[in-house]
C-alpha cells in the first residue's frame, strides 16, 4: 500500500515537474516578448502602422467628400451648359458660334462653374436633346392642365394617317372631353373625318371650318364670273412684277407724292407650322 502511495506521489511529482518545466518555458517566451515590445524596432513599426491607420481613416473620410464635391461641381457645370445651349437656341444663335475664340474665352471667364466650354458638336450631341425634351414637356404640361382647348388641323403629308388627331391627344395625355372646337379646312375629306369618326369621340367639341379657305373658294368663283376683269388685271400685274424700270418709276412717283415705298405687311398663313410654334 505504501509503495503504491509513493509511486503515485512520485508520479504526481513527475507530472508537476513536467508542468513546472512547461510553465517555465512559457515564462521564458513571455520574457522574450516583453523585450521585443520594448525594443526600438518594434516601436518604430507600431508607430508606422498607427500612422498608416490614421492616414487610411482620413482617406476614408476625405475620398467620399472629394467625390461628392467633384460630382456636385460636375452637376453644376452640366446645368450651366444646358442653360447656355437653351439661351443660344432661344435667341436663334447657332452653336457653332461658340467656336470663336474671343466669345468662348469671354463666356468661360464670366459664367460661373462652367469651366471649359466643349465644342459645338459635343453640345449638339449631349446637351441639345435634353434641352429639346425639356422644351417639349412645357407645352404638354400646359395642355394637360388646361380646362379647354381647340384643335386646328392642317394638311398632313401622309394620306393614310387616319388617326392623327386621336394619336396626338393620346400622346400628349389630353382628355377628349377638354376639346371644345375642331378647326379644319372646308374640304370633303375633313367633313367626312368629323362626321364619321371624330364627332363620336370629341363629345364637347364644335366643328368649325376655316374662313380663309371659304373666302378662297368664293374668290375662285368670282374669277369665273369676272373673266374680263381678270384679263385686264393679269397683264397689269405682270407689267409691274416683271419690269424693274416700272417699279422704279412707281417708287419715284410715291416718294414725290409723299407716300410710303415700303411694301404692306404680309398676312400670316391661317395655320402656323410646327417649327414656328416650337420656337415661340
C-alpha positions in Angstrom: 0.0 0.0 0.0 2.8 2.4 0.9 4.6 1.6 -2.3 1.6 2.4 -4.3 1.2 5.7 -2.5 4.8 6.6 -3.0 4.5 5.6 -6.6 1.5 7.7 -7.1 3.1 10.6 -5.3 6.2 10.3 -7.4 4.0 10.3 -10.5 2.4 13.4 -9.3 5.7 15.0 -8.6 6.9 13.9 -12.1 3.8 15.4 -13.6 4.2 18.6 -11.6 7.8 18.7 -12.7 6.9 18.5 -16.3 4.2 21.0 -15.8 6.6 23.3 -14.0 9.1 22.9 -16.8 6.4 23.7 -19.3 5.3 26.8 -17.3 8.9 27.9 -17.0 9.2 27.6 -20.8 6.1 29.8 -21.3 7.5 32.4 -18.9 10.7 32.4 -20.9 8.8 33.1 -24.1 6.9 35.9 -22.3 10.1 37.5 -21.2 11.3 37.4 -24.9 8.1 39.1 -26.0 8.5 41.8 -23.4 12.0 42.5 -24.6 10.8 42.7 -28.2 7.9 45.0 -27.4 10.3 47.4 -25.6 12.8 47.3 -28.5 13.1 50.3 -30.8 12.4 48.4 -34.0 9.1 47.2 -32.6 8.1 50.7 -31.5 9.1 52.1 -34.9 6.9 49.5 -36.7 4.0 50.1 -34.3 4.3 53.9 -34.8 4.4 53.5 -38.6 1.4 51.2 -38.5 -0.6 53.6 -36.4 0.3 56.4 -38.7 -0.9 54.4 -41.7 -4.2 53.5 -39.9 -4.8 57.2 -39.1 -3.9 58.1 -42.7 -6.3 55.4 -44.0 -9.1 56.7 -41.8 -8.5 60.2 -43.1 -8.6 59.0 -46.6 -11.9 57.1 -45.9 -13.4 60.4 -44.8 -11.8 62.7 -47.4 -12.3 60.5 -50.5 -16.1 60.4 -50.3 -16.2 64.2 -49.6 -13.9 64.7 -52.6 -16.0 62.6 -54.9 -19.2 64.3 -53.6 -17.6 67.7 -54.3 -16.5 66.6 -57.7 -19.9 65.2 -58.5 -21.6 68.4 -57.3 -19.2 70.5 -59.4 -19.9 68.3 -62.5 -23.6 68.7 -61.9 -23.4 72.4 -61.7 -21.3 72.5 -64.8 -23.9 70.4 -66.6 -26.7 72.7 -65.5 -24.7 75.8 -66.8 -24.0 74.1 -70.1 -27.7 73.2 -70.5 -28.7 76.8 -69.7 -26.1 78.1 -72.3 -27.5 75.8 -75.0 -31.1 76.8 -74.1 -30.3 80.5 -74.3 -28.5 80.2 -77.6 -31.4 78.3 -79.2 -33.9 80.7 -77.7 -32.0 83.6 -79.3 -31.7 81.6 -82.6 -27.9 81.7 -82.4 -26.2 78.7 -84.0 -24.0 76.7 -81.6 -21.0 76.8 -83.9 -20.7 80.5 -83.0 -19.1 79.2 -79.8 -16.1 78.1 -81.8 -15.0 81.7 -82.0 -12.1 82.1 -79.6 -13.0 85.5 -78.3 -16.6 84.6 -77.5 -15.6 81.3 -75.9 -13.0 82.9 -73.7 -15.4 85.6 -72.6 -18.1 83.1 -71.6 -15.6 80.9 -69.8 -14.3 83.8 -67.8 -17.7 85.3 -66.9 -20.0 82.3 -66.5 -19.8 80.7 -63.1 -19.0 77.0 -62.7 -18.9 76.4 -66.4 -15.2 75.7 -66.9 -14.0 74.9 -70.4 -16.8 75.0 -72.9 -16.9 71.9 -75.2 -17.1 72.1 -79.0 -20.4 72.7 -80.7 -20.6 69.1 -81.9 -20.4 67.8 -78.3 -23.1 70.3 -77.2 -25.4 69.2 -80.0 -24.9 65.5 -79.2 -25.0 65.6 -75.4 -27.0 68.7 -74.3 -29.3 69.8 -77.2 -31.5 66.6 -76.9 -32.1 67.3 -73.2 -33.0 70.9 -73.9 -35.4 69.8 -76.6 -37.1 67.2 -74.3 -37.5 69.9 -71.6 -38.9 72.3 -74.2 -41.4 69.7 -75.4 -42.6 68.9 -71.9 -43.6 72.6 -71.3 -46.5 72.8 -73.8 -47.5 69.2 -72.9 -47.9 70.4 -69.3 -49.9 73.4 -70.4 -52.2 71.2 -72.5 -52.7 68.7 -69.7 -53.6 71.4 -67.1 -55.8 73.5 -69.4 -59.6 73.4 -68.9 -60.4 73.5 -72.6 -58.6 73.7 -75.9 -59.2 73.9 -79.7 -57.6 71.7 -82.3 -56.5 73.3 -85.5 -55.8 70.8 -88.3 -53.6 71.5 -91.3 -53.0 69.2 -94.2 -50.9 66.1 -93.5 -48.2 64.8 -95.8 -49.4 61.2 -95.1 -52.6 60.3 -96.9 -53.0 57.2 -94.8 -52.7 58.9 -91.4 -56.3 58.4 -90.4 -55.9 58.7 -86.7 -53.6 61.8 -86.4 -55.9 63.7 -84.0 -56.6 60.8 -81.7 -52.9 59.7 -81.6 -51.8 63.2 -80.8 -54.2 63.6 -78.0 -53.2 60.3 -76.5 -49.5 61.1 -76.8 -50.0 64.4 -75.1 -52.2 62.9 -72.4 -55.1 65.2 -73.2 -58.6 64.2 -72.2 -61.1 64.1 -75.1 -63.7 66.0 -73.0 -61.4 69.1 -72.9 -61.6 69.6 -76.6 -64.1 72.4 -77.3 -63.5 73.1 -81.0 -62.1 71.4 -84.1 -60.9 73.8 -86.9 -60.1 72.4 -90.3 -60.3 73.3 -94.0 -63.6 73.3 -95.7 -62.9 70.1 -97.6 -64.9 67.0 -98.2 -62.4 64.6 -96.5 -62.3 66.7 -93.3 -66.1 66.8 -93.2 -66.1 63.1 -93.5 -63.5 62.7 -90.8 -65.6 64.8 -88.4 -69.0 63.3 -89.2 -67.8 59.6 -89.3 -65.3 59.3 -86.5 -64.3 62.4 -84.5 -67.8 63.5 -83.6 -68.4 60.3 -81.7 -65.1 60.9 -79.7 -65.0 64.6 -79.2 -68.4 65.0 -77.5 -67.9 68.6 -76.2 -66.3 69.9 -79.5 -67.8 72.1 -82.2 -66.8 71.7 -85.8 -65.5 75.0 -87.4 -64.3 75.3 -90.9 -61.5 77.8 -91.9 -62.9 81.2 -93.0 -59.8 81.8 -95.2 -60.5 78.6 -97.2 -64.1 79.7 -97.7 -63.0 83.1 -99.0 -60.6 81.4 -101.3 -63.3 79.3 -102.7 -65.6 82.3 -103.2 -62.8 84.3 -104.9 -62.3 81.4 -107.3 -66.0 81.7 -108.2 -65.6 85.4 -108.8 -62.7 84.8 -111.2 -65.0 82.7 -113.3 -67.7 85.3 -113.4 -65.4 88.4 -114.0 -63.3 86.9 -116.7 -62.9 90.3 -118.4 -61.6 91.9 -115.2 -59.2 89.0 -114.8 -57.8 89.5 -118.3 -57.3 93.2 -117.6 -55.7 92.7 -114.1 -53.3 90.0 -115.1 -51.3 92.0 -117.7 -51.1 95.0 -115.3 -49.7 92.7 -112.6 -47.2 91.1 -114.9 -46.1 94.5 -116.2 -45.2 95.7 -112.7 -43.7 92.4 -111.4 -41.6 91.6 -114.4 -40.3 95.1 -115.3 -37.8 96.7 -112.9 -38.0 100.1 -114.6 -41.7 100.4 -114.0 -41.1 99.5 -110.3 -38.5 102.2 -110.1 -40.8 104.9 -111.7 -43.7 103.9 -109.5 -41.4 104.2 -106.4 -40.2 107.6 -107.5 -43.9 108.7 -108.0 -44.8 107.5 -104.5 -41.8 109.4 -103.0 -42.8 112.6 -104.9 -46.4 112.3 -103.6 -45.2 111.7 -100.0 -46.3 108.1 -100.0 -44.5 105.1 -98.4 -42.4 102.9 -100.6 -42.4 100.0 -98.2 -44.5 97.0 -99.0 -47.6 96.3 -97.0 -47.1 93.7 -94.2 -47.5 90.1 -95.4 -50.6 88.4 -93.9 -49.7 85.4 -91.8 -51.0 82.0 -93.0 -54.1 80.6 -91.3 -52.0 77.9 -89.7 -48.6 78.2 -88.1 -46.1 75.5 -88.8 -44.8 73.2 -86.0 -41.4 74.8 -86.2 -42.8 78.3 -85.6 -44.9 77.0 -82.7 -41.9 75.2 -81.2 -39.7 78.3 -81.4 -42.2 80.6 -79.7 
